[in-house]
Amino acid sequence: MRSSKNPCALMRHKLAMRLVVVTVAAMSLVPLASQGEMLGTIGPVYEVAEQSALDMITQTLASKQRSGELDRLQKEAVQRSMHSVRNPVGAELMTVTQRSARLLDPTVTYAQAVTTDEGRIVVPAGARINPLDLMAFTKTLVFFDGRDAAQVKAVHAMVLRDARVKPILVAGSWLDIGKAWKRQVFFDQRGTLSQRFAISAVPSVIRQQGRALLLEEIPPRELR
């Protein structure tokens, strides 16, 4: 039975298909730039000109400086910083209206043993130690609100009478009061000490009484 196709034509067809495959494979190896050159240029071509972030920042700052806005922002930043330094975050406590007193036990219980670097046990686990047995507390702590003129005046009078008084602000400007009094005034940052001594109102006075600490809440007019 004869084939319906001419053998010579079939051979030419196969050869043409091989040439197509080789041509396609060769084109895939040509760099994109070369392909672009072969295809020609469609429309105008421009260089990518992107402004650097540093240049943008420099130009923005220069513009703000020329308009005076930069100086204004700097002054506002300095004012905010000074306000933060003068008026740090304290505690919002009530003002004492009625005198009261209570004793605080400063005894500390050690859940874990305290050891030296060499491993020698200094304080065994479970030990209860009262620091007042080891050292007397000679200072008088006075917690007060520097925003209340009556409290400031009363505590200042205490400071002038007794050098052992240690004034501690729970709110207000320690810097301004310290300059006015010409002595150091301390500040209870974020109410840490007030929480430790369970102080809920000011003025509050803490001093040693025997093996305990006496905490007195005293109205400003009665403060001595």
C-alpha positions in Angstrom: 0.0 0.0 0.0 1.5 3.3 -1.0 1.8 6.4 1.2 -0.4 9.2 0.3 2.4 11.7 0.8 5.4 12.4 -1.3 8.6 11.2 0.6 10.6 14.3 -0.6 7.9 16.7 0.5 7.8 15.0 3.9 11.5 15.3 4.3 11.4 19.0 3.4 8.6 19.5 6.0 10.6 17.9 8.8 13.7 20.0 7.9 11.6 23.2 8.0 10.2 22.3 11.5 13.7 21.8 12.8 14.8 25.2 11.5 11.9 26.8 13.2 12.8 25.2 16.6 16.4 26.2 16.3 15.5 29.8 15.4 13.1 30.1 18.4 15.7 28.7 20.7 18.3 31.1 19.4 16.0 34.1 19.9 15.4 33.1 23.5 19.2 33.5 24.1 19.3 37.0 22.7 19.5 39.8 25.4 16.4 41.9 25.9 18.3 45.0 24.8 19.1 43.3 21.5 15.5 42.3 21.0 14.5 45.8 21.6 16.8 47.0 19.0 15.5 44.5 16.5 11.9 45.4 17.2 12.6 49.1 17.1 11.6 51.9 19.5 8.0 52.8 20.1 7.6 56.4 21.3 10.2 58.6 23.0 12.6 57.2 25.7 13.5 59.1 28.8 16.0 58.5 31.7 14.5 57.7 35.1 15.1 60.7 37.3 14.0 59.9 40.8 14.8 62.4 43.6 16.7 60.8 46.5 15.1 60.7 50.0 18.0 62.7 51.4 17.5 65.5 48.9 13.8 65.6 49.6 14.5 65.9 53.4 17.1 68.6 52.8 14.8 70.7 50.6 11.9 70.3 53.0 14.1 71.5 56.0 15.4 74.4 53.9 11.9 75.4 53.0 10.7 75.3 56.7 13.8 77.3 57.7 13.1 80.0 55.2 9.5 80.3 56.3 10.4 80.3 60.0 8.5 77.1 60.7 11.6 75.2 61.7 12.5 77.7 64.4 8.9 77.5 65.7 9.0 73.7 65.9 12.4 73.8 67.7 11.1 76.2 70.3 8.0 74.1 70.8 10.2 71.0 71.3 12.4 72.8 73.8 9.3 74.0 75.7 7.8 70.5 75.8 11.1 69.1 77.1 11.4 71.8 79.8 7.8 71.2 80.9 8.5 67.5 81.2 11.6 68.1 83.3 9.9 70.6 85.5 6.7 68.6 85.9 7.4 64.9 85.7 4.6 62.3 86.0 3.7 61.9 89.6 0.6 60.7 91.5 -2.8 62.2 91.7 -3.6 62.1 95.4 -6.3 63.7 97.5 -5.7 66.5 100.0 -5.9 65.5 103.6 -8.9 66.9 105.4 -8.8 64.9 108.7 -5.8 63.9 110.7 -5.0 60.1 110.9 -2.1 57.9 111.7 -1.1 54.2 111.3 2.0 52.1 111.7 3.9 50.5 108.9 5.9 47.3 109.4 9.0 47.5 107.2 9.9 43.8 107.8 11.0 42.0 104.6 10.5 38.3 104.0 13.1 36.7 101.7 11.5 34.0 99.6 14.9 32.9 98.2 18.3 32.8 100.0 20.7 35.7 99.5 24.2 34.5 98.7 27.6 36.0 98.0 29.4 35.5 94.6 31.2 32.5 96.2 27.9 30.9 97.1 28.0 31.6 100.8 24.5 32.1 102.3 24.1 35.5 103.8 20.3 35.5 104.4 18.6 32.1 104.3 15.3 31.5 102.5 12.3 32.4 104.6 14.2 34.8 106.8 12.3 37.9 108.1 14.4 41.0 108.6 13.4 44.4 109.9 15.8 47.0 108.4 15.2 49.2 111.5 16.9 46.6 113.6 20.0 47.1 111.6 20.0 50.9 111.1 17.9 53.7 112.5 15.8 55.8 110.2 16.7 59.4 111.1 15.0 61.3 108.3 11.4 62.6 108.3 9.7 62.0 104.9 7.1 64.6 103.9 5.0 63.8 100.8 3.1 66.8 99.4 1.5 68.3 96.3 3.5 71.2 94.9 0.5 72.6 93.1 -1.3 73.3 96.4 0.0 76.6 97.8 -1.1 75.7 101.3 0.9 72.5 101.3 4.0 74.2 99.8 3.9 76.9 102.5 3.4 74.4 105.4 6.1 72.0 104.2 8.5 74.9 103.7 8.0 75.9 107.3 8.9 72.3 108.4 12.0 72.3 106.2 13.2 75.6 107.8 12.7 74.3 111.3 14.2 70.8 110.9 17.1 69.9 108.7 16.1 66.2 108.9 12.9 66.8 106.9 13.1 65.3 103.4 10.5 67.0 101.1 9.1 64.7 98.4 6.7 66.0 95.8 4.0 63.8 94.4 3.0 66.5 91.8 4.2 69.9 90.7 7.5 71.4 89.8 10.4 70.2 91.9 12.7 72.5 90.0 10.8 75.7 90.7 10.2 74.8 94.4 13.8 73.8 94.9 15.0 77.1 93.4 12.6 79.1 95.6 13.7 77.1 98.8 17.4 77.0 97.8 17.6 73.4 98.7 17.0 70.0 97.2 13.4 68.8 96.7 12.8 65.2 95.7 10.1 63.8 93.4 8.1 60.6 93.6 8.3 59.5 90.0 5.0 57.9 88.9 4.0 57.5 92.5 6.3 54.6 93.2 7.0 55.5 96.9 3.4 56.5 97.5 2.2 53.1 96.4 4.9 51.4 98.4 3.8 53.2 101.6 0.1 53.0 100.6 -0.3 56.8 100.7 -3.7 57.9 99.4 -3.7 61.6 100.6 -1.2 64.4 101.2 0.5 65.9 103.1 1.7 62.6 104.6 4.6 62.4 107.1 6.7 59.3 107.7 9.1 58.9 110.6 10.5 56.0 112.7 8.6 54.9 115.8 10.3 52.0 117.6 10.6 49.1 115.2 7.9 50.5 112.8 7.3 53.5 110.6 4.6 56.0 111.7 2.6 57.4 108.8 0.6 60.4 109.6 -1.9 62.1 107.3 -2.0 65.8 108.4 -4.1 68.7 107.0 -1.8 71.5 105.7 -3.0 73.9 108.4 -1.9 71.5 111.1 1.4 70.5 109.6 4.3 71.1 112.0 
